[in-house]
Amino acid sequence: MESTERIVVGIDGSEYSPAPLRLAGRFAAALGAPLEVITCVGLSDYYLPAHLSRVSDEVATQLEEVAARLVDQAIDTAFGQDRPPRLSTTVKFGTPAKVLVEESKDAQLLIVGRRGHGGFLNQVIGSVSSACAAHAFCPVVVVGQESGER
């Protein structure tokens, strides 16, 4: 029995992305669900908020293309030629935590990664995974990236 309710995995295209992708692929296969890989481009990461209105369509397109390329590389690293059959990718503009929480409304599972110890006050998980765990509309799995994990 195939499920139409999707599994959502949020990644940033970093070297930490393959671990949550692999787990999401296993969940999607086990549940017979489509897998949607979402990455977010937060324009505030690139521009001061006062200048957001000046961001051209060309710049937005370039940012989207770079993000899509990073996602494809992460998917290739995670799955190689054995990509899940119902895998799709989406690049969204906005704050990653807000976008992923919104996307969780029609998902049966949200999977996000964490970068491990460090960052602000040595948090065990980051702000995006914390916000998703606290506010998502479906169950959330936070995947750690341990050294040497493959």
Steps between C-alpha positions, in 0.01 A plus 500: 500500500652830390457816700448833330593693813858607448814479707673839510873533560654842545864534401743783444727332246789481745716197572249419775212452255552135392417353846145641521450424129590133546269464800219678315549262207466200731181642656353580159570147375360337815185712493452500123497878510633768266812676623532876461839656559469867592775755529452863592673812382468761767566828324591656832801269488621694194353845532414742775121512548497867395624396157264206440274704275798560271571130441459444130331203341836413347671481841212295642526261205875465551454426871234242419726332243790478747272356769358243255850398396606449864188291564570284194856443620376400847245262345772345283721455807216344699351269236730483197308336217245347742283806553158433653243467221263774619761759595444866420694812588380850579689822564307750711582857596458582865617422849572124509320432829185684390497336157548148639236544770256620232591205275437261790127575485443244225781258580495183703859551614758780498868411513773756567867476582708655768862593487587380847655679794614855462345822389316725740550384860607152379143405416450131428271583208476813292233763476333353190470148637388637839228711339383210284486264798303756702257624235455245219157360423629143464760284672859624461819296486824686570798318354843547651815503294765309688857497378559218256129436439427367152 
